[in-house]
Amino acid sequence: MKNLFFRPEWTCGRYNADKHVALLYNLIAGYSYFFDSYSADVVGEILKTKRNQEVSVPDVAESTGIALESIVPFFQQFVEMGVLVTKVSTKEDILLYRKQLALVKCKEQMAEKTTEDKLPMDT
C-alpha cells in the first residue's frame, strides 16, 4: 500500500532555509511546533505544498537528501499530531476533527487535578 500524505487546510507555518528552522501550526488544535536542522527542511517542503494537496514523499526525500525510509515514519508522526492527513479533507472531516478535539480538551479540563498539579512550578 502506498503511503499518501496531504497537507490539511488547518496548517500554516514559516520556514527559513538559511537558518534551517521552521514553525508549523495546527490552527484547529491551537498548537505550534518548532523544528530545526533536517526536520525543518522537511517541514519547509510540506509548507511548499498547497493545502489539501498531496505531499510527495519521494520529492521530499529527493529535495532534502533524507532517505525515504526515514521520511515515512516522520510523516506518520505528523498525522498523529494533526498536521498531515492521509486523504483530502472534506468539510465534514474538518467538522469531525474539530468535534474530536473539543471532546478531548473538555475531558482534560474536567479531569480532577491535585493542587500540586495545578501549580506552574515545582514546589
Secondary structure, 3 states (H helix, E strand, C coil): CCCCCECCCCEEEEEECCCCEEEEEECCCCEEEEEEHHHHHHHHHHHHCCCCCECCHHHHHHHHCCCHHHHHHHHHHHHHHCCCECCCCCHHHHHHHHHHHHHHHHHHHHCCCCHHHHCCCCC
